[in-house]
Amino acid sequence: MTKYVGILTAGGDTPGLNAALRGIGKSARDKSMQLVGFYDGFHGLLHDRTISLDESALSGILTVGGTILGTSRDKPHRMPVGGKFLDMTDAMVETYKRHHLDVLVCIGGGGTAKNAYRLLKKGLQIITLPKSIDNDVAKTDITLGFNTALGIATDAIDRLHSTAHSHHRIIVVELMGHNAGWLTLGAGIAGGADVILIPEIPYDINKVAEAILERSRGGKRFSIVAVSEGAMTTEDAEIYQRLLKDKQAASAQAEIEEADSRLLEFQVSQTGKTMRMAQKLEVLTGLESRVTILGYVQRGGTPSALDRLLASELGTATTRLIAEGSTGVMVAYKNQKTVPVPLKEVVNKRRTVPLDHLWVRSAREVGTCLGD
């Protein structure tokens, strides 16, 4: 019997999403499956905005960046409707039933996994695929988009070396990664950054300045500092952890709201911190500093060969699981194999850089300053 499969892409876009759609769609042809795509993530599922993912829709998209389905960060339980945020989970369930779907495939990061899990608990059959340039989705060794972003970030650091050397400057390059430093750590090592600052290792600005001055005293009159957008000083990290504990300990609604307000105020105070760090380094070292923020350029462009391979493997594994009747899982990539992981083991978890990871050890052994 024909199985009806719905697909959506949600959260931030990454290279490789179209390759994953293609992998699912082309491998579904021989498995008696009919695919319908929902535009703009869970927003399209709510409003029943669809496209048939037939041969013509999937043709020529392997190398195309972004997602032909579009995406959004809308959440099923908090959808913007009429100027308010409402729980529209039940309406999405109705869309699922209206199309007689046997399964809904959600391609996204940690937030998408949580949203998909809410639909799973409503009785829908769900499969997710992990994507994130931050590489921070739990229970998988790598996520769609990370390899491409890693190459883009490394190339940017490579290019910054020449201007840093020519002008004897400190060049600070900010990379994406609010909570996990995989992208900054990997690109920093590959690009030969002299200082790498990631969220997992709070930094002391004085130690960073001393590392730069040590290079200067050794005749190296420039330095590259690669910093994650979520990196914090030791002082800020202590404040943040204390605020998180206050939020977790709050029980009464008033206490919860107060804790949320303080946490939001702290997060707002972090805006522009990379610029402030560069200015402080200039004062502490006496060297001119400049800041480059790569931003969304890290998300764009043609997916790398590795991301195309990963997308194809995850996509074809998805249709095999659907054919077997296996749902309620994320299709992970572990130990060079695709494996189904129960979705409940993925939600509310994050894959961060272990302090004893090989990359951390390698960075330290080649003399890279990690700020601690």
C-alpha positions, 0 to 999 in steps of 0.5 A, a space after each residue: 500500500 502507498 504510504 503518505 509522507 509529509 516533510 518540512 524544514 524548520 529552524 535556521 537554514 543550512 547547506 544540505 537541506 535540499 540534498 536531504 529532501 532529494 535523498 528522501 524523495 528519490 529513494 521513496 520512488 521504489 518504496 510506494 511512497 507519496 511525498 508532500 512538502 510543507 512550506 516554511 516549517 511548522 507555519 506551513 503545517 498549520 496553514 496547510 501550504 503544500 507542494 508535491 515533492 515529485 520528480 520535477 520538484 526534486 530535480 537539480 536541487 542536490 547542489 542548491 543551498 538553503 531549502 526549496 520548502 522555506 523555513 521558519 522558527 515558529 513553534 507549534 505551541 506558540 504560533 503567532 496568530 492575530 497578534 497573539 501567541 497561541 497553542 496551535 498543535 491540535 490544528 497541525 494534527 488536523 492538517 496531518 490527518 487531512 492529508 492521511 499522512 503515515 509519517 511527518 519528517 521534520 528536518 531541523 536542529 534541537 528546537 525542531 526536535 522539541 517541537 516535533 516531539 510535542 507532535 509525537 506526544 499528540 499521536 503523530 508518527 514522527 521522524 527527524 533529521 539533524 541539521 545545524 551549522 553549530 553541530 550541537 544536536 544530541 546523539 549524533 556525531 555530525 549534523 547537516 550543514 556543519 561541514 560546509 560552514 566549517 569550510 566557509 569559516 576556515 576560508 575566512 580565517 585564512 583570508 584574514 591572515 594576510 591583512 592581519 600580517 600586513 597591518 600588524 593587527 589583532 583580527 578578531 573574527 566572530 563565528 556562530 555558536 551560542 552554546 557550542 563551540 564546535 564551529 569556532 574550535 574546528 575552524 580556529 584550528 584548521 585556520 591557524 587562529 592564535 586564540 580560540 574562545 568557545 562557550 564551553 571554556 570561559 576566558 580571562 581577557 588578561 590571559 588572552 592579552 598576555 598570549 598576544 603580547 607573548 607572540 609580539 615579543 617573539 617577533 610575531 606582530 599580528 594575531 588572529 582571535 576566533 571567538 564564538 558568539 556565545 563565548 563568555 568571560 569567567 565573570 559573565 559565565 558565573 553570572 549566567 550560571 547563577 541566573 540559570 540556577 535561579 530560574 530552575 529553582 523558581 516555582 511560583 509564577 511570579 518567581 519564574 517571570 522575575 528569573 526570566 526577566 533577569 536572564 533576558 536582561 543579562 542576554 541583552 547586555 551581551 550584545 556587542 561583547 565581541 566589539 568590546 573585547 576587541 577594544 579591551 585587547 587594544 588597550 591591554 596590548 597596545 596593538 590595533 584591533 579589528 573585528 570581522 563578524 561572519 554572520 549568516 554567510 556561514 549558512 549560505 552557498 553550495 553544500 560541501 561534498 561531505 554534506 551532500 553525502 551525509 544528506 543522501 545517507 540520512 535521506 535514504 535511511 529515512 525512507 528505509 525506516 518509514 518502510 519498516 514502520 519505525 517512527 518516533 526517532 531521529 536518524 542519527 549518524 554515529 560511528 559512520 553509520 545511520 542509526 535511529 535514536 528515540 526522539 525522547 533521548 534527543 530533546 532538551 539535550 545539547 552536544 557541546 565540546 567536551 573539555 577533554 576532546 581531541 580538538 581541545 587537546 590538539 589546540 593546546 598542544 600546538 600553542 593555541 590560547 583558549 583563554 583559560 
